[in-house]
Amino acid sequence: MSRILIIEDEEAIADLERDYLELSGFEVETEQDGTKGLERALAEDFDMYILDLMLPGTDGFEICKQIREVKNTPVLMVSAKKDDIDKIRGLGLGADDYITKPFSPSELVARVKAHLSRYERLIGSAAEQNDIVEIRGLKIDKTARRVWVNDEEKQFTTKEFDLLTFLAQHPNHVFTKDELFREIWDMESIGDVATVTVHIKKIREKIEINTSKPQYIETIWGVGYRFKI
């Protein structure tokens, strides 16, 4: 049974999230204080974290940042703030998804299931021999989930790695942002493609010598992205 930690200071919302997730078969723990929630997130083993942004003690941005420094466990941010800057900041810190209040509890459950399902498939897909993709100084070890650029190892979040690997395995194919969102996040974009844009930006910062003139991931204006080979 997957174990989820909800860090949410509004008790009614936390209870609603917990009830729907428990009805779907998840084991759920809740914390209303950000600092206490962060302590538990780092000290205990959870399969997913659901974070509110505005919390007493430590806010959701800082919690996400510290989780990402040590774990690749899926992180879903929940907030009443609809500003794109908050969404971009959260995704840039390594969150896998962002949902704004008010939201449908069934949508929350669907997103949680999608992220957990993909994560479990990835960590459970061990192979006897490492599956490696190498392109012009870029080396992607799919089995160990590690990336090197000119022999220097770079750290990637789960979704950054998935997105880079997918593009590298389909060179010279132009994908729209909607297509990439469906492929990597296992759900419809619902008109929100900021997630893909932010992840592409973070990937370029790690693999490109000059992000304004990328040699790997090319922007096809008005369409999407292509991995050049």
N, C-alpha and C positions, 0 to 999 in steps of 0.2 A: 504494500500500500504506500503510495507516494505521500510524503510529509511536506506540508506547506506552512510557511510562516507569514502571517499577515501583520504588518506594522501599520496601524491605523488608529488615530486618536478619537475619531467619531465612533462611539460604541455601537450605535445603531447600524452604521454601515459595516463595521467589522463583523457584527453578528449576522447581518444579511449575507455577506460574502462567505462567512464560515458555514452557515446553514446550507447554502446552495452547493458549496464544494463538498461538504460532508455527505449530502444526499447523493452526490456523484461518486462517492467512494473514496474520497481523500481524507487523510488525517490532517487536521488543521489546528495550529497554535496561533494565538493572537497576542500582540503587545500594543499598548497605547502610547508608550513613551519611546521616543526615538533612540535615546541612549541605551535604554535597557534592550530594545529590539536589536540594535547593532551588536551588543554584547552576545546575545543569543545567536544571532546570524553567524557570527564568527566562531563561536564556541561549539555550536551544535551542528549536526548534519541534517540539512533540509534538502528537499528535491526542487523547491522553488520558493521565491520570495515575492510577495506582493507588497509594494511600498506606497504609502501616501507621501506626497511631497512636503506638505506643511505639517510638521510634527513638533511637539515639545521636546526640548533637549537637543537632539541631532536630527537635522532634516533629511528627507529622502535622498537628496542629491549626494550628501556626504555618505549616507549608508550604502548607496549603490557604488560609489567610488571605492569604499573600503572593501566591500564584498568582492568587487572585480579585481582587486589587487591579489586576492588569494584563491578565488573560486570562479569556475565557469558556469555555475548553477544558473538556470534561467531567472531573470528578474523582470517583473511586470510592474510598471509605475502607474499609479492611479491618482488623479488630481482633478480638482474643480477648475484649475487654471487651464484655459484653452489656448493661451498664447503660444505661437509656434516657437518662440525663443526658449520657453521652458521645455517643450517637447524635444527640441534639438539639443538642448543642454543635457537632458536626461539620457537620450540615445547616445550622445557623444561620450557620456561617462560609462557606457557599456550596457545600458538597459536593453533588453530584447524587445520590449514592446511598451506602449504608452496608451492608456485609455482614460478618457475624460468623464467626469461625473456631470450629470446623472447618466448611468449606463444600465443596460439590461443585464440582470444577473446571469441569464442564459448566455449572453455574449461573453461575459467574464469566464464562465465555465468552459466555453468553447475555446477561448484563447489559451486558457491554462492547459487544457487537454492537448491542444496542438503543440504548444511549446514542450510539454513533458514528453509527448510521444516522440517528437523529433530528437530531443536530447537523449532519451533512453535508447533510441535506435543507434545514435552516434556512438555513445559510450559502450554499447554492447556489440559493436561490429568489429571485433578483433580479427586479424588475419595472421596466418603463419609468417608471411613475408610482407614487409612494409610496402605499401603501394605509394609510389613517389612520382610526382609530376615535376619536371624540370624545364624551365623556359628562360633562356638568356639571363643567367645569374639568379633567377628566382627558383627556389626549391621548396616544394610543398610535400611534406610527409603526411599523407592522408591517414595512415594507420596510427601514427603517434600524435597526429594533429599538431605538428610543428612546422614553422616556416623560417627559411633563411633567405636573406638577400645578400648576395656576394659574400657568402660564408658567415654572415652575421645573423644570429637568430633574433627574430622579432616576436613580440608577444601579441597574440590576437585573442579577442573575445570569441565566444562560440559562433555567433552569427557573422562576425567579420571573417572568420576562417571559412565558414560554409559558403559565404557569398564569393570570396576570392577563389575558392576551389571550384565552385560551379562555373564561374566565368572562364577560368583557366582550362577547364575540361571541354569547353565549347568555344574554342578560339574562332575569331572572325565572324561570330554570330551576334547580330544586334538584338539585344533584349530590351523590351520596354520596362519601365519601373514597375508597372503592374505585374508583368510576367515574373520579374525577379522577386517581388514581394510574395506572390503565390508560391513560387518554388522554394524559397528559403524560409518563409514564415508559415507556410502551410495554411494560408487563409486568404480571403479576399482583402484587397487594400482598403475597401470602403472609402475610396477617394483620397486616402492619405498615403502619399508616397514619400513623405519627409524621411521616413525610416530608412529607405533605400539610399537616398541622397546623403544622409549623414554617415551611413556605413561606408559608402564609396569614398567619401572624403577622408574618413579615418584610415581606410586601407591604403589610399594613395599616400598619406603622410608616412606610412610605414614602409612602402615598397618603392616609391618613386624617388628618383634623384631630384627632379624638378616637378612639383605638383602642377605647375601651370602648363607644363609640356609633358604630359604623362607618356611613358614608353610602353606601359602595360594596359591600363584600363582607359579607353578612349571614350569621351562623351560624343554621342551622335545627337546634335542639337535637334530638339523637337521630337526625338524618338526614344533614346535611352542610352545604353552603354554597350561597348564591345571590347573584348580582350584581344589585343593585337598580337599577332605572331608572325 
